[in-house]
Amino acid sequence: MVARHSLVGLAISAALALVAADAQAQLRYRLKVLSFGVPVGEEEFFNPAAINNLGAVAGTGYREGDEWYDLNAIAHVALGKTAVPLLGAEAFTESQAYGINDRNQIVGSYRLPDTGDRVPYLYQGGHYRNLRVEDTKGDDFATDVNASGQAVGRANGRAFLFDGVRSRYIDVPGAVSSQALALNDHGSVVGSATFNAPGGDYEDRAFVYDGREVRLLSSPPNSQPAQVVTINNPGQMATIAYNPDDNATRSFIYEADGQVTQIASLATPPGEREVTTVTGLNNRGWAVGRSVGSNCTESTCFEAFLWRDGKTVSLNDLLVPWQAKRWHLSDAVAINDRGQITGRASFDFLAFDTYVLTPVPEPQGWALLLAGLGLVGMVARPRQHRPVP
């Protein structure tokens, strides 16, 4: 009996050790390069915009045109290791992809050969749905799509919401123009609106729309009006604001209850102004972006950051050691609920590539944990004694 209890204790200790090791290992990331196909010209690149919970990345690829100075924008998606054009993209003079959901529905804009106008679209399986509210021309686009296929963007100079059946404008009282930038799975929308200001100027204000009314966001202390970036399912909003007093650009998280938390910048080198720009926020409250940091290269002092549990950390410090020696992560643009991150980085400080970061260890670590817990069950199970004949 004593021996069995000892084994139970050892198994539990091993399982807890695996939990602790896995929790610490989540602070490390492994980098995977997204291939842009072949051949690739010297000036060609893939610019990621969004990543879903399956690890698929949507963005825009830029290919060399007929002239050396031409770069053609083509909407791409990477469902594995290679980014490929959306089916049917060859019918457009240019196209962009800005958002993707877990159904691999993609939103963005395309331009037809016979017009200079951009059309907002919802794409799935080779089919493009025009999301315009009315049949008018304009420089229009769709920026985000949620889990149920609702989408937002700008049409005819106004913010719009596609509810899965039809598109309609979001009325922002008093605004000269507006655009919707993101929405969550509950249908809450955030965006930007332009208003007339004294002296003939214009002022941009961030807004949130809950399906019934529009509310303007307040400005952070000593800052100009906030620029909203995105909103998650708990109702947190990621924003950027400029402070003219110290010439600094900072990022903030607006909680659903109105509380505002600043995302701390990385250590700013002497002589550099503070710039921290948030670009992505997941449903766990983790944010990513780029900040001026001390790990400068010959071309930039920007570093990709992860904001988690109230702390800002350079993603360069979280790379697994053998990759940290060769890569510099200059920006991060999006993060999914698994903690995967996409952005742009330079290899040996020369060539830029698009990356996907994945937390390590992989799920195998949890498989070991479950195996350990299974051992606990086996050891703890009492022996069946056979009756004595």
C-alpha positions as CSV (number, residue, x, y, z in Angstrom):
1,M,0.0,0.0,0.0
2,V,2.8,2.4,0.9
3,A,4.6,1.7,-2.3
4,R,1.5,2.3,-4.4
5,H,0.9,5.7,-2.6
6,S,4.5,6.6,-3.4
7,L,4.0,5.8,-7.0
8,V,0.8,7.9,-7.0
9,G,2.8,10.8,-5.5
10,L,5.6,10.5,-8.1
11,A,3.1,10.4,-11.0
12,I,1.3,13.4,-9.7
13,S,4.5,15.3,-9.2
14,A,5.6,14.4,-12.7
15,A,2.3,15.5,-14.2
16,L,2.5,18.8,-12.3
17,A,6.1,19.3,-13.4
18,L,4.9,18.9,-17.0
19,V,2.3,21.5,-16.4
20,A,4.8,23.9,-15.0
21,A,7.3,23.2,-17.8
22,D,4.6,23.7,-20.4
23,A,3.5,27.0,-18.9
24,Q,7.0,28.3,-18.9
25,A,7.6,27.0,-22.5
26,Q,4.7,29.0,-23.7
27,L,7.0,32.0,-23.5
28,R,9.0,30.5,-26.4
29,Y,8.0,30.7,-30.0
30,R,9.2,28.7,-33.1
31,L,9.3,30.6,-36.4
32,K,8.0,29.3,-39.7
33,V,8.6,31.2,-43.0
34,L,5.6,31.5,-45.3
35,S,6.8,30.7,-48.8
36,F,5.6,33.1,-51.5
37,G,5.9,30.6,-54.4
38,V,8.4,30.6,-57.3
39,P,9.7,32.4,-59.1
40,V,10.0,35.5,-56.8
41,G,11.4,38.7,-58.0
42,E,13.8,40.8,-55.9
43,E,11.1,43.4,-55.1
44,E,8.2,40.9,-54.6
45,F,6.8,40.2,-51.1
46,F,3.8,38.9,-49.2
47,N,2.2,41.3,-46.7
48,P,0.1,39.4,-44.0
49,A,-3.0,41.0,-42.6
50,A,-4.8,38.4,-40.5
51,I,-4.5,34.9,-39.1
52,N,-7.4,32.6,-38.0
53,N,-7.4,29.9,-35.3
54,L,-6.5,27.2,-37.9
55,G,-3.3,29.1,-38.6
56,A,-4.4,30.3,-42.1
57,V,-3.0,33.7,-43.0
58,A,-4.7,36.2,-45.4
59,G,-2.9,39.1,-46.9
60,T,-1.7,40.8,-50.1
61,G,1.1,39.6,-52.3
62,Y,3.0,42.1,-54.5
63,R,4.3,40.8,-57.8
64,E,6.4,42.6,-60.4
65,G,4.5,43.9,-63.3
66,D,5.4,44.6,-66.9
67,E,7.6,47.5,-65.9
68,W,10.3,47.3,-63.3
69,Y,8.6,49.9,-61.2
70,D,5.2,48.1,-61.2
71,L,4.1,46.0,-58.3
72,N,0.7,44.3,-58.7
73,A,-1.3,43.7,-55.6
74,I,-3.0,40.3,-55.4
75,A,-5.0,38.8,-52.6
76,H,-3.4,35.7,-51.2
77,V,-4.1,33.1,-48.5
78,A,-1.6,30.7,-46.9
79,L,-3.4,27.5,-45.7
80,G,-0.1,25.7,-45.2
81,K,3.4,26.8,-45.8
82,T,2.8,28.7,-49.0
83,A,0.8,31.8,-49.8
84,V,-1.2,31.4,-53.0
85,P,-3.5,33.8,-54.9
86,L,-7.3,33.5,-54.2
87,L,-9.1,31.6,-56.9
88,G,-10.2,33.9,-59.6
89,A,-7.9,36.8,-58.6
90,E,-6.5,36.9,-62.1
91,A,-9.8,38.6,-63.2
92,F,-8.9,41.7,-61.3
93,T,-6.3,44.4,-62.0
94,E,-5.6,44.3,-58.3
95,S,-7.0,42.8,-55.1
96,Q,-6.3,42.9,-51.4
97,A,-7.2,40.6,-48.5
98,Y,-7.6,42.1,-45.0
99,G,-9.5,39.6,-42.8
100,I,-10.2,35.8,-42.5
101,N,-12.4,33.7,-40.1
102,D,-12.2,30.1,-39.1
103,R,-14.4,29.1,-42.1
104,N,-11.7,30.5,-44.3
105,Q,-14.0,33.3,-45.5
106,I,-11.9,36.2,-46.6
107,V,-12.7,39.9,-47.0
108,G,-10.9,42.7,-48.8
109,S,-11.3,44.7,-52.0
110,Y,-10.8,44.2,-55.8
111,R,-10.5,46.4,-58.8
112,L,-12.0,45.5,-62.1
113,P,-10.1,46.2,-65.4
114,D,-12.7,48.6,-66.8
115,T,-12.9,50.8,-63.7
116,G,-10.7,52.6,-61.2
117,D,-13.1,51.8,-58.4
118,R,-12.5,49.3,-55.6
119,V,-15.2,46.9,-54.6
120,P,-15.5,45.4,-51.1
121,Y,-15.9,41.6,-51.2
122,L,-16.6,38.5,-49.1
123,Y,-14.7,35.5,-50.6
124,Q,-15.3,31.7,-50.1
125,G,-14.3,28.8,-52.3
126,G,-13.6,30.9,-55.4
127,H,-16.8,33.0,-55.2
128,Y,-16.7,36.8,-54.5
129,R,-19.7,38.5,-53.1
130,N,-20.0,42.3,-53.7
131,L,-20.7,43.8,-50.3
132,R,-21.7,47.3,-51.4
133,V,-24.8,48.7,-49.8
134,E,-26.0,50.2,-53.1
135,D,-24.9,50.1,-56.7
136,T,-22.6,53.1,-56.7
137,K,-18.9,53.6,-57.5
138,G,-16.2,54.4,-55.0
139,D,-13.0,53.5,-53.3
140,D,-14.5,50.8,-51.1
141,F,-13.2,47.9,-49.1
142,A,-14.1,45.3,-46.4
143,T,-11.8,45.0,-43.4
144,D,-12.9,42.2,-41.1
145,V,-15.2,39.2,-40.9
146,N,-16.4,37.4,-37.8
147,A,-17.1,33.7,-37.1
148,S,-20.7,33.8,-38.5
149,G,-19.7,35.6,-41.7
150,Q,-20.7,39.1,-40.8
151,A,-18.3,41.7,-42.3
152,V,-17.6,45.4,-42.0
153,G,-15.8,48.0,-44.1
154,R,-16.4,51.2,-46.0
155,A,-18.8,51.8,-48.9
156,N,-19.6,55.1,-50.6
157,G,-17.5,56.9,-47.9
158,R,-19.5,55.4,-45.0
159,A,-19.1,52.6,-42.6
160,F,-21.1,49.5,-43.4
161,L,-22.1,46.2,-41.8
162,F,-22.9,43.1,-43.7
163,D,-25.1,40.9,-41.5
164,G,-24.8,37.7,-43.5
165,V,-27.7,38.6,-45.8
166,R,-27.4,42.2,-46.8
167,S,-25.2,45.3,-46.2
168,R,-26.4,48.5,-44.5
169,Y,-24.7,51.7,-43.5
170,I,-23.8,52.4,-39.9
171,D,-25.1,55.9,-39.1
172,V,-22.5,57.9,-37.2
173,P,-24.4,61.2,-36.2
174,G,-22.6,64.3,-37.4
175,A,-19.8,62.5,-39.3
176,V,-18.6,63.7,-42.6
177,S,-17.3,60.2,-43.5
178,S,-16.7,57.0,-41.6
179,Q,-15.3,53.5,-41.9
180,A,-15.8,50.3,-39.9
181,L,-12.5,48.6,-39.1
182,A,-13.3,45.4,-37.1
183,L,-16.1,43.5,-35.4
184,N,-16.3,40.7,-32.9
185,D,-18.5,37.5,-32.9
186,H,-21.2,39.3,-31.0
187,G,-21.6,41.9,-33.8
188,S,-20.0,44.9,-31.9
189,V,-18.2,47.1,-34.5
190,V,-15.4,49.6,-34.1
191,G,-14.3,52.2,-36.6
192,S,-13.2,55.7,-37.3
193,A,-15.3,58.8,-38.2
194,T,-14.4,62.2,-39.5
195,F,-16.0,65.3,-38.2
196,N,-15.8,69.0,-39.1
197,A,-13.6,71.0,-36.6
198,P,-13.3,74.7,-35.9
199,G,-11.2,76.6,-38.5
200,G,-12.3,74.5,-41.4
201,D,-10.2,71.5,-40.2
202,Y,-11.3,67.9,-39.7
203,E,-11.1,65.7,-36.6
204,D,-11.1,61.9,-36.6
205,R,-12.7,60.0,-33.7
206,A,-12.9,56.3,-32.9
207,F,-16.4,54.8,-32.4
208,V,-18.0,51.6,-31.2
209,Y,-21.4,50.4,-32.4
210,D,-23.3,47.8,-30.4
211,G,-26.0,47.1,-33.0
212,R,-28.3,49.9,-31.5
213,E,-26.2,53.0,-31.1
214,V,-22.9,54.6,-31.8
215,R,-20.6,55.7,-29.0
216,L,-17.5,57.8,-29.5
217,L,-14.4,56.7,-27.5
218,S,-12.8,59.1,-25.1
219,S,-9.2,60.1,-25.5
220,P,-6.4,58.8,-23.2
221,P,-4.9,61.3,-20.8
222,N,-2.9,64.1,-22.5
223,S,-3.4,62.5,-25.9
224,Q,-5.2,63.3,-29.1
225,P,-8.3,61.3,-30.0
226,A,-7.6,57.5,-30.0
227,Q,-7.4,55.5,-33.2
228,V,-9.2,52.2,-32.7
229,V,-7.6,49.1,-34.3
230,T,-9.8,46.1,-33.3
231,I,-12.2,44.6,-30.8
232,N,-12.3,41.1,-29.2
233,N,-15.2,39.0,-28.0
234,P,-14.9,40.1,-24.3
235,G,-15.3,43.7,-25.6
236,Q,-11.7,44.9,-25.2
237,M,-10.6,47.4,-27.8
238,A,-7.0,48.0,-29.0
239,T,-6.2,51.7,-29.8
240,I,-3.4,54.0,-30.7
241,A,-3.0,57.7,-29.6
242,Y,-0.5,60.4,-30.2
243,N,0.7,62.7,-27.4
244,P,1.9,66.1,-28.8
245,D,3.4,67.1,-25.4
246,D,6.3,64.6,-25.7
247,N,5.9,63.6,-29.4
248,A,5.1,60.0,-28.4
249,T,2.8,57.5,-30.0
250,R,1.4,55.0,-27.5
251,S,-1.1,52.1,-27.5
252,F,-3.9,51.4,-25.1
253,I,-6.5,48.7,-24.2
254,Y,-10.0,49.9,-23.6
255,E,-11.9,47.5,-21.4
256,A,-15.6,46.9,-21.8
257,D,-16.2,48.7,-18.5
258,G,-14.4,51.8,-19.8
259,Q,-11.1,51.3,-18.0
260,V,-8.1,52.2,-20.0
261,T,-4.7,50.4,-19.7
262,Q,-1.6,51.6,-21.5
263,I,0.5,49.0,-23.3
264,A,4.0,49.7,-22.1
265,S,6.6,50.4,-24.8
266,L,9.9,48.5,-25.1
267,A,13.0,50.2,-23.7
268,T,13.5,53.2,-26.0
269,P,17.1,53.9,-27.1
270,P,18.5,57.4,-26.3
271,G,17.6,59.9,-29.1
272,E,14.6,57.8,-30.3
273,R,11.1,59.0,-29.7
274,E,8.7,56.5,-28.1
275,V,6.5,54.8,-30.7
276,T,4.4,51.7,-29.8
277,T,1.8,50.6,-32.3
278,V,-0.7,47.8,-31.5
279,T,-2.0,45.9,-34.5
280,G,-3.7,42.8,-33.2
281,L,-5.7,41.5,-30.2
282,N,-7.0,38.0,-29.5
283,N,-9.9,36.8,-27.3
284,R,-7.5,36.0,-24.5
285,G,-6.5,39.6,-24.2
286,W,-3.0,39.2,-25.7
287,A,-2.0,42.0,-28.0
288,V,0.8,42.3,-30.6
289,G,2.4,45.1,-32.6
290,R,5.7,46.9,-33.0
291,S,7.6,49.3,-30.7
292,V,10.9,51.2,-30.9
293,G,13.3,49.0,-28.9
294,S,16.9,48.8,-28.0
295,N,17.6,45.8,-30.4
296,C,18.3,48.0,-33.4
297,T,19.5,46.9,-36.8
298,E,21.1,48.9,-39.6
299,S,17.7,49.7,-41.0
300,T,15.3,49.9,-38.1
301,C,14.9,50.1,-34.3
302,F,11.4,48.6,-34.5
303,E,10.8,45.3,-32.8
304,A,7.7,43.1,-32.7
305,F,6.2,42.8,-29.3
306,L,3.7,40.6,-27.3
307,W,1.6,42.2,-24.6
308,R,0.4,39.6,-22.2
309,D,-0.8,39.7,-18.5
310,G,0.1,43.4,-18.4
311,K,3.7,43.0,-19.6
312,T,5.3,44.0,-22.9
313,V,8.0,41.6,-24.2
314,S,10.0,41.8,-27.4
315,L,9.1,38.7,-29.6
316,N,12.8,38.6,-30.5
317,D,13.5,37.6,-26.9
318,L,10.9,34.8,-27.1
319,L,12.3,33.0,-30.2
320,V,13.8,29.6,-29.6
321,P,17.6,30.1,-29.3
322,W,18.7,28.7,-32.6
323,Q,16.3,31.0,-34.5
324,A,16.9,34.1,-32.3
325,K,20.5,34.2,-33.6
326,R,19.5,34.6,-37.2
327,W,16.1,36.4,-37.2
328,H,15.0,40.0,-36.3
329,L,11.2,40.3,-35.9
330,S,10.4,43.9,-36.9
331,D,6.7,43.8,-36.6
332,A,3.7,41.6,-35.7
333,V,0.4,42.3,-37.4
334,A,-2.1,39.7,-36.0
335,I,-2.5,37.0,-33.3
336,N,-5.0,34.2,-33.0
337,D,-6.5,32.5,-29.9
338,R,-3.9,29.8,-30.0
339,G,-1.2,32.4,-29.6
340,Q,0.1,32.1,-33.1
341,I,1.4,35.4,-34.5
342,T,2.1,36.6,-38.1
343,G,4.2,39.5,-39.3
344,R,7.4,40.4,-41.1
345,A,11.0,39.7,-40.2
346,S,14.5,39.8,-41.6
347,F,16.9,36.9,-41.8
348,D,20.5,37.7,-41.0
349,F,19.3,41.4,-41.1
350,L,19.1,41.2,-45.0
351,A,16.1,39.6,-46.7
352,F,12.6,40.2,-45.3
353,D,10.1,37.3,-45.1
354,T,6.6,36.7,-43.7
355,Y,6.5,34.5,-40.6
356,V,4.1,32.6,-38.4
357,L,5.2,32.1,-34.8
358,T,3.8,29.1,-32.9
359,P,4.1,28.6,-29.1
360,V,6.3,25.6,-28.1
361,P,6.0,22.9,-26.9
362,E,3.5,21.7,-29.4
363,P,0.4,19.7,-28.1
364,Q,2.7,16.7,-27.6
365,G,3.6,18.3,-24.2
366,W,0.0,18.0,-23.2
367,A,-0.1,14.4,-24.5
368,L,2.7,13.6,-22.1
369,L,0.7,15.3,-19.3
370,L,-2.4,13.2,-20.1
371,A,-0.2,10.1,-20.2
372,G,1.1,11.0,-16.7
373,L,-2.4,11.5,-15.4
374,G,-3.3,8.1,-16.9
375,L,-0.5,6.6,-15.0
376,V,-1.9,8.1,-11.8
377,G,-5.2,6.4,-12.6
378,M,-3.6,3.1,-13.2
379,V,-1.5,3.2,-10.1
380,A,-4.3,4.4,-7.9
381,R,-6.7,1.7,-9.1
382,P,-7.1,-0.9,-6.4
383,R,-6.0,-4.5,-7.3
384,Q,-8.8,-7.0,-7.9
385,H,-8.2,-10.0,-5.6
386,R,-9.2,-13.4,-6.8
387,P,-11.2,-15.5,-4.4
388,V,-9.3,-18.3,-2.8
389,P,-10.7,-21.6,-4.0
